[in-house]
């Protein structure tokens, strides 16, 4: 049984199957990794799920490093601005 909002989404975009994995960064879920099947109904097998989870882990690491880099850059910018005053 599919939730009504997902059923509407699937019909609107002509999807037959989908897998959605939340990507949490800093305790928040801001992104979802989505895989769709347009041509036929699909039962995801173990290898599909492992692959999708591997992709999710890679993206999670990239997002965390990028956010940490942006935070460091912002802190450095603030320190330089404070030194100029």
N, C-alpha and C positions, 0 to 999 in steps of 0.2 A: 504494500500500500504506500503510495506516494503522497507527501504533503500537497495540499491544494496549490500553494504558491509555486512549488517545484513543477507540478503537473502543468500549470499554466505556462511556466518558463519553457518547459520541454516542447509543448505544442507551438508556442510562439516562434521558436527557433528550429523547429522540425528535428528535434533530437530524439534518438531512440535509446541512448544509454549515456550515463555520465558518472564520473567519480569526482568528488570534491574533497580536498584536503585543506584544513586550515593551516596557515603558517603563522605561528605565534612568535613575536619578537618583543622582548621586554615585558612579557606577561600579557600582551594584547594581541588579539587576532585582527589584523588590519588587512590581510590578504588571504585569498583562497586559490589554491592550485586546482585547475579544472581540466579534466580530460573528457572529451565528448565522442560519441559515436553517432554519425548521421545516417549511415546506410542500413543498419540492422540492429535488432535488439542484441544485447551482449551480456554475458555473465563473465565478470572479470575473474581471471584465474590468478593463482598465487604469484606467478611470475610478473603479471601486470601490476599487481599490488606492490610487490617488492620494488619494481622499477619506479613506480609513482612515489613511493616512500623515499627512495634514493634521491629522486629529483627534488622532493620536498626538503630533505636534509641539506642538499647543496644550496638551494635557494635561501633557506633559513640562515645558513652560514654567511652567504653573501650579504643578505640584508643586515645581519647583526654587525658584520665588519664595516659595512658602509655607514650605518648609523653611528657606530663608535667613532669612525673617522670624522664624520660631520660634527659630532660633539666635541672632539679634540680640536678641530679647526675653529669652531665657534669660541671655545674657551681661549684659544691662542689669540684670536681676533680681539676678544674682550680685554685680555691682558695688555696687548699692544695699545689699545685705545686708552686704557687706564694709565699707562706709562706716559702717554703724550700729554695728559692733563696736568 
